[in-house]
C-alpha cells in the first residue's frame, strides 16, 4: 500500500457538518452522519493517509444553518468536508435526490479537475453515494468501497408488511430505483463493508448479486474522548471542560422538569422519531408495568423537534403516538420527552447521568443494522436492553453487558429492565463489562487499522502504486489533463482522403498528451466502432453518436450516463411518434438507426414541411430539437440534445474551455456544432447548407478536403505548427 493515499468518501443526503451535528433532526440526519464524520477524521490522522475529503451536498436554505452552504470546510490539514450542489440548493429528503445524482457526479469531476489530483480510493455510504461512487470509479479506474447502512429490499419488505401498497412505496421512496442501484453496487464494488455478519447473511442475502461481492465485517468505532466512563468525573483530579459542565447541568435541569421523583434510576431511549425504532413498544412496556414505574423513570429522546405539525408524516405519526401513549398510561411526572439535545456535549453527559443513577439504556427497535447508541451508552457504563435483531446481538456478545429481547414482546422488555435495575451486582458487572468491551472491540483506531489492512489488496506487487481496475490510463485521468480537444464529424469530414487521414492519425498520436480526439456523428455508436476498426483508426477519447443523443468514452461499454440523464428531461419518445403519425411524407427509418433519445425519418425536401412539424410539436408542448440534413434525413432529439450541445457539455464536465475545442464538419447536421465559442472548421468539400456560416467569427472555411481540412484547421488555429501540416 502506497504512502499518502488520497481517500474520497461520499455521504450525500442529510445535514452533515463537523461541529454540533443535528442528529435526529429528521430521518436523513441519523447515525450515518456521525459514522462518516468520525471515520473520515480518524482515517485522516493515519500516517499512511495523505488526505481525506468527505463529500456531501451543498445546501443554501433559510430553514437550516448557513454551515451547510460552505463549499469547502477545512477541518484539518488532512481532512476536509466538500459540499457539491445538485438539484438546486433547497434542503430536500434523500428520495428526491435520485434524478440529480448525475449532476452531482459532473460537478464532482469538475472539482477533481480543478484540484488536479484524483483519488486512490472512493468510498460511498448509502445507495445515493454508492451510485455516485460507482460512476466516479469508472471514470478514474479507482477502487470503489461501499457501506450500505441500510438496504432497500429490507425496507420494501417491512413496508409491505405494514400493508403499504407497492405502488405507494415506489412513489414515495423510489424504492425500485434504489434496489436496482444496490444490485449494481453489489456487482461492481471492490469491497463491501458491513457492521455485522448478520447484515451480510440477512440483508445482502436478499439480492440477486449477493455472491458476486467481497465482504468485510468492520464494526463502527467510537470517540472515546467524549464517551468515557461515568466514574471518571467523580475522581478529584479529573478535568472537565466548561462546555461539558454546562451540558451536564443543562441535561439534569431538563430531566428535572418532567419528573416528580428525579432521584429514581433512569430508563433511557435515544433514537430518531421513526416507526422502526419502536418507541411505542418501549412506552407500552413501561406503561403496563406498575412495578417498573415505581422503580424507575423513563426518558425518551426522540430526535430534535420544534413543531410536530411541521414535520414529515412518518415523524409526525411517531411523535403524536408517543404523546398519546404518555397520556393513555398517565405517565406525567414519570416520563420525560425533551424536544432537543446537543450531540457533542449533552448526549455523552446524558449517558453518564443514567449510569450515575444506576439506570439502563433500551433499544427496542424492530430492526437494527448496528446500533451506534448502544456502544456509546456502553462506553459510559450503562447496561443495555436491546433488540435481538441485527447489530445488538454482536455488541452484547462481544461486551457481555446486557440482555437481548424480542422487541414485539413488551412484557419481556419490562422484565429485562427490572432484572438489571433490582440486582446491583448484575448492574455493576454489565457496566464494567461494557466499558472494557467497547475499548477492546469498538474504537475508531481499531476500525481504521482493519480498514487500511483491507486496502492492501488494492496495491500492486511491491506496494508502490494503487491498483487500477482497467489499466494505467483511465478515462478520467486522461481527460482532466488535456488542454485542448479535436471533435470531428466522420462521413465526408474525417473520411474521404486516405493519405490525409493517415497523416492526421500520426498528428493525433504525436499530440496526444495535450490534445484529445473525439468524433461527433449521426452514426450509431456501433456503426462508428465498425468504421474505426475497418480503417484501423485511433480509438477516440469520446464518441458523440446518433446526432448528439448519446455520448461514450472510448467504446460503447462506457456511456456517459450524466449526458443521458441531462437530455432525458421532458423527453417523451412515444408521444412525439404518435403526433407525427399523421404526416404521410415522413418515412420511419430502419430500426438500427433508432435510439432511445433519437427518432429518425426520411423526408423529401418541401418548403412547408419543417414548419408544419415544428407547429405540431410546439402546439402539443413537446420539447425537442429537429435536425434536417442532406435533403433527406430528419432527426428528432430531446431539446437538450445535439452534437453542439454535447460538445458544450463535454467542455463543462471536464473543464476544457470551449475556445480550446476545435470542431469540424461538412454538412447541415454539423451546423449547430460549428456555431458558438469553439474553433469551427468547415472542410473544403462542404455542402451548400453551410455556406451561410461563411464570415462568422471563429469559423474557418478550409480549402482542403476531408481530413486534409482538419489538419489545415489545426494549423490555422495554432494547435500544431505549420511544419506539421499536410506538406509533411
ChimeraX attribute file (.defattr): number of C-alpha atoms within 10 A of each C-alpha:
attribute: neighborCount
match mode: 1-to-1
recipient: residues
	/A:1	21
	/A:2	17
	/A:3	13
	/A:4	14
	/A:5	19
	/A:6	20
	/A:7	22
	/A:8	21
	/A:9	28
	/A:10	25
	/A:11	24
	/A:12	28
	/A:13	24
	/A:14	23
	/A:15	24
	/A:16	30
	/A:17	19
	/A:18	17
	/A:19	11
	/A:20	11
	/A:21	18
	/A:22	22
	/A:23	25
	/A:24	23
	/A:25	21
	/A:26	21
	/A:27	18
	/A:28	20
	/A:29	20
	/A:30	20
	/A:31	18
	/A:32	22
	/A:33	22
	/A:34	20
	/A:35	17
	/A:36	20
	/A:37	21
	/A:38	18
	/A:39	20
	/A:40	24
	/A:41	21
	/A:42	18
	/A:43	25
	/A:44	25
	/A:45	18
	/A:46	17
	/A:47	10
	/A:48	15
	/A:49	17
	/A:50	17
	/A:51	23
	/A:52	25
	/A:53	25
	/A:54	26
	/A:55	22
	/A:56	24
	/A:57	26
	/A:58	26
	/A:59	27
	/A:60	18
	/A:61	14
	/A:62	9
	/A:63	8
	/A:64	13
	/A:65	12
	/A:66	11
	/A:67	16
	/A:68	21
	/A:69	18
	/A:70	15
	/A:71	17
	/A:72	16
	/A:73	18
	/A:74	13
	/A:75	14
	/A:76	13
	/A:77	11
	/A:78	18
	/A:79	22
	/A:80	21
	/A:81	25
	/A:82	21
	/A:83	23
	/A:84	23
	/A:85	19
	/A:86	20
	/A:87	19
	/A:88	11
	/A:89	15
	/A:90	15
	/A:91	19
	/A:92	15
	/A:93	15
	/A:94	15
	/A:95	17
	/A:96	13
	/A:97	18
	/A:98	15
	/A:99	14
	/A:100	16
	/A:101	19
	/A:102	23
	/A:103	20
	/A:104	23
	/A:105	23
	/A:106	23
	/A:107	19
	/A:108	20
	/A:109	22
	/A:110	18
	/A:111	18
	/A:112	17
	/A:113	20
	/A:114	12
	/A:115	10
	/A:116	11
	/A:117	13
	/A:118	20
	/A:119	21
	/A:120	23
	/A:121	22
	/A:122	24
	/A:123	25
	/A:124	28
	/A:125	26
	/A:126	21
	/A:127	28
	/A:128	22
	/A:129	24
	/A:130	28
	/A:131	21
	/A:132	24
	/A:133	28
	/A:134	25
	/A:135	18
	/A:136	22
	/A:137	24
	/A:138	18
	/A:139	20
	/A:140	25
	/A:141	24
	/A:142	25
	/A:143	25
	/A:144	26
	/A:145	23
	/A:146	27
	/A:147	20
	/A:148	25
	/A:149	17
	/A:150	19
	/A:151	19
	/A:152	25
	/A:153	20
	/A:154	16
	/A:155	17
	/A:156	20
	/A:157	12
	/A:158	15
	/A:159	15
	/A:160	14
	/A:161	10
	/A:162	9
	/A:163	8
	/A:164	13
	/A:165	13
	/A:166	14
	/A:167	11
	/A:168	13
	/A:169	16
	/A:170	14
	/A:171	12
	/A:172	10
	/A:173	17
	/A:174	18
	/A:175	20
	/A:176	17
	/A:177	15
	/A:178	21
	/A:179	18
	/A:180	14
	/A:181	18
	/A:182	24
	/A:183	17
	/A:184	16
	/A:185	25
	/A:186	24
	/A:187	16
	/A:188	21
	/A:189	23
	/A:190	19
	/A:191	21
	/A:192	22
	/A:193	21
	/A:194	23
	/A:195	21
	/A:196	21
	/A:197	17
	/A:198	19
	/A:199	22
	/A:200	18
	/A:201	11
	/A:202	12
	/A:203	20
	/A:204	26
	/A:205	14
	/A:206	14
	/A:207	17
	/A:208	11
	/A:209	16
	/A:210	17
	/A:211	12
	/A:212	12
	/A:213	16
	/A:214	14
	/A:215	19
	/A:216	17
	/A:217	17
	/A:218	19
	/A:219	23
	/A:220	23
	/A:221	23
	/A:222	26
	/A:223	16
	/A:224	16
	/A:225	6
	/A:226	16
	/A:227	22
	/A:228	22
	/A:229	24
	/A:230	22
	/A:231	12
	/A:232	14
	/A:233	13
	/A:234	9
	/A:235	8
	/A:236	7
	/A:237	8
	/A:238	8
	/A:239	9
	/A:240	10
	/A:241	9
	/A:242	9
	/A:243	11
	/A:244	16
	/A:245	13
	/A:246	13
	/A:247	21
	/A:248	19
	/A:249	12
	/A:250	16
	/A:251	19
	/A:252	15
	/A:253	12
	/A:254	16
	/A:255	19
	/A:256	15
	/A:257	12
	/A:258	20
	/A:259	19
	/A:260	13
	/A:261	13
	/A:262	18
	/A:263	11
	/A:264	18
	/A:265	20
	/A:266	26
	/A:267	26
	/A:268	22
	/A:269	22
	/A:270	22
	/A:271	21
	/A:272	24
	/A:273	25
	/A:274	20
	/A:275	15
	/A:276	15
	/A:277	23
	/A:278	19
	/A:279	27
	/A:280	20
	/A:281	21
	/A:282	26
	/A:283	23
	/A:284	20
	/A:285	21
	/A:286	27
	/A:287	24
	/A:288	14
	/A:289	15
	/A:290	10
	/A:291	12
	/A:292	19
	/A:293	17
	/A:294	11
	/A:295	14
	/A:296	25
	/A:297	26
	/A:298	27
	/A:299	22
	/A:300	20
	/A:301	20
	/A:302	25
	/A:303	25
	/A:304	19
	/A:305	20
	/A:306	10
	/A:307	9
	/A:308	14
	/A:309	12
	/A:310	10
	/A:311	15
	/A:312	12
	/A:313	11
	/A:314	13
	/A:315	23
	/A:316	18
	/A:317	16
	/A:318	22
	/A:319	23
	/A:320	13
	/A:321	14
	/A:322	22
	/A:323	13
	/A:324	13
	/A:325	18
	/A:326	20
	/A:327	12
	/A:328	11
	/A:329	13
	/A:330	12
	/A:331	20
	/A:332	12
	/A:333	15
	/A:334	22
	/A:335	24
	/A:336	21
	/A:337	18
	/A:338	18
	/A:339	14
	/A:340	17
	/A:341	22
	/A:342	15
	/A:343	17
	/A:344	18
	/A:345	20
	/A:346	22
	/A:347	22
	/A:348	23
	/A:349	26
	/A:350	24
	/A:351	28
	/A:352	27
	/A:353	20
	/A:354	23
	/A:355	26
	/A:356	18
	/A:357	16
	/A:358	23
	/A:359	27
	/A:360	29
	/A:361	25
	/A:362	26
	/A:363	27
	/A:364	28
	/A:365	25
	/A:366	19
	/A:367	20
	/A:368	21
	/A:369	20
	/A:370	25
	/A:371	22
	/A:372	21
	/A:373	19
	/A:374	24
	/A:375	29
	/A:376	25
	/A:377	31
	/A:378	34
	/A:379	31
	/A:380	30
	/A:381	34
	/A:382	36
	/A:383	35
	/A:384	32
	/A:385	26
	/A:386	27
	/A:387	25
	/A:388	21
	/A:389	20
	/A:390	22
	/A:391	23
	/A:392	27
	/A:393	20
	/A:394	18
	/A:395	27
	/A:396	25
	/A:397	13
	/A:398	16
	/A:399	23
	/A:400	19
	/A:401	26
	/A:402	29
	/A:403	22
	/A:404	20
	/A:405	22
	/A:406	16
	/A:407	23
	/A:408	16
	/A:409	14
	/A:410	22
	/A:411	18
	/A:412	15
	/A:413	27
	/A:414	23
	/A:415	16
	/A:416	19
	/A:417	24
	/A:418	16
	/A:419	14
	/A:420	22
	/A:421	22
	/A:422	12
	/A:423	10
	/A:424	12
	/A:425	11
	/A:426	15
	/A:427	24
	/A:428	18
	/A:429	15
	/A:430	23
	/A:431	29
	/A:432	20
	/A:433	22
	/A:434	31
	/A:435	25
	/A:436	17
	/A:437	22
	/A:438	24
	/A:439	19
	/A:440	12
	/A:441	19
	/A:442	24
	/A:443	18
	/A:444	23
	/A:445	17
	/A:446	17
	/A:447	20
	/A:448	21
	/A:449	13
	/A:450	15
	/A:451	16
	/A:452	15
	/A:453	10
	/A:454	13
	/A:455	17
	/A:456	15
	/A:457	15
	/A:458	20
	/A:459	16
	/A:460	14
	/A:461	12
	/A:462	8
	/A:463	14
	/A:464	11
	/A:465	15
	/A:466	22
	/A:467	22
	/A:468	18
	/A:469	16
	/A:470	13
	/A:471	9
	/A:472	11
	/A:473	11
	/A:474	17
	/A:475	19
	/A:476	21
	/A:477	18
	/A:478	16
	/A:479	25
	/A:480	22
	/A:481	18
	/A:482	17
	/A:483	15
	/A:484	21
	/A:485	27
	/A:486	21
	/A:487	27
	/A:488	26
	/A:489	27
	/A:490	23
	/A:491	16
	/A:492	19
	/A:493	25
	/A:494	25
	/A:495	17
	/A:496	16
	/A:497	14
	/A:498	14
	/A:499	11
	/A:500	22
	/A:501	21
	/A:502	15
	/A:503	19
	/A:504	22
	/A:505	15
	/A:506	14
	/A:507	16
	/A:508	17
	/A:509	14
	/A:510	13
	/A:511	13
	/A:512	15
	/A:513	14
	/A:514	15
	/A:515	21
	/A:516	22
	/A:517	23
	/A:518	24
	/A:519	23
	/A:520	29
	/A:521	25
	/A:522	24
	/A:523	20
	/A:524	21
	/A:525	20
	/A:526	12
	/A:527	15
	/A:528	22
	/A:529	18
	/A:530	11
	/A:531	16
	/A:532	14
	/A:533	12
	/A:534	9
	/A:535	12
	/A:536	11
	/A:537	14
	/A:538	15
	/A:539	15
	/A:540	18
	/A:541	19
	/A:542	25
	/A:543	28
	/A:544	31
	/A:545	24
	/A:546	27
	/A:547	26
	/A:548	29
	/A:549	27
	/A:550	28
	/A:551	28
	/A:552	20
	/A:553	19
	/A:554	18
	/A:555	17
	/A:556	17
	/A:557	8
	/A:558	14
	/A:559	18
	/A:560	20
	/A:561	14
	/A:562	19
	/A:563	23
	/A:564	17
	/A:565	14
	/A:566	16
	/A:567	22
	/A:568	18
	/A:569	13
	/A:570	13
	/A:571	18
	/A:572	15
	/A:573	19
	/A:574	9
	/A:575	12
	/A:576	18
	/A:577	13
	/A:578	9
	/A:579	14
	/A:580	14
	/A:581	12
	/A:582	9
	/A:583	11
	/A:584	8
	/A:585	15
	/A:586	17
	/A:587	15
	/A:588	16
	/A:589	16
	/A:590	10
	/A:591	9
	/A:592	10
	/A:593	17
	/A:594	16
	/A:595	15
	/A:596	13
	/A:597	20
	/A:598	21
	/A:599	22
	/A:600	23
	/A:601	19
	/A:602	17
	/A:603	21
	/A:604	14
	/A:605	15
	/A:606	9
	/A:607	7
	/A:608	8
	/A:609	15
	/A:610	15
	/A:611	9
	/A:612	11
	/A:613	15
	/A:614	14
	/A:615	12
	/A:616	14
	/A:617	16
	/A:618	11
	/A:619	9
	/A:620	11
	/A:621	10
	/A:622	19
	/A:623	16
	/A:624	22
	/A:625	15
	/A:626	19
	/A:627	19
	/A:628	18
	/A:629	17
	/A:630	14
	/A:631	13
	/A:632	13
	/A:633	18
	/A:634	23
	/A:635	24
	/A:636	22
	/A:637	27
	/A:638	24
	/A:639	17
	/A:640	19
	/A:641	25
	/A:642	30
	/A:643	28
	/A:644	23
	/A:645	18
	/A:646	23
	/A:647	25
	/A:648	19
	/A:649	18
	/A:650	23
	/A:651	19
	/A:652	16
	/A:653	22
	/A:654	21
	/A:655	20
	/A:656	21
	/A:657	16
	/A:658	19
	/A:659	15
	/A:660	19
	/A:661	24
	/A:662	26
	/A:663	27
	/A:664	31
	/A:665	32
	/A:666	28
	/A:667	22
	/A:668	20
	/A:669	27
	/A:670	26
	/A:671	22
	/A:672	13
	/A:673	26
	/A:674	26
	/A:675	17
	/A:676	17
	/A:677	17
	/A:678	22
	/A:679	23
	/A:680	28
	/A:681	26
	/A:682	31
	/A:683	28
	/A:684	20
	/A:685	19
	/A:686	20
	/A:687	16
	/A:688	11
	/A:689	16
	/A:690	18
	/A:691	14
	/A:692	9
	/A:693	16
	/A:694	12
	/A:695	10
	/A:696	11
	/A:697	13
	/A:698	18
	/A:699	22
	/A:700	22
	/A:701	22
	/A:702	20
	/A:703	15
	/A:704	18
	/A:705	23
	/A:706	29
	/A:707	29
	/A:708	28
	/A:709	27
	/A:710	31
	/A:711	27
	/A:712	24
	/A:713	28
	/A:714	22
	/A:715	17
	/A:716	17
	/A:717	16
	/A:718	10
	/A:719	19
	/A:720	18
	/A:721	11
	/A:722	15
	/A:723	9
	/A:724	17
	/A:725	20
	/A:726	18
	/A:727	7
	/A:728	7
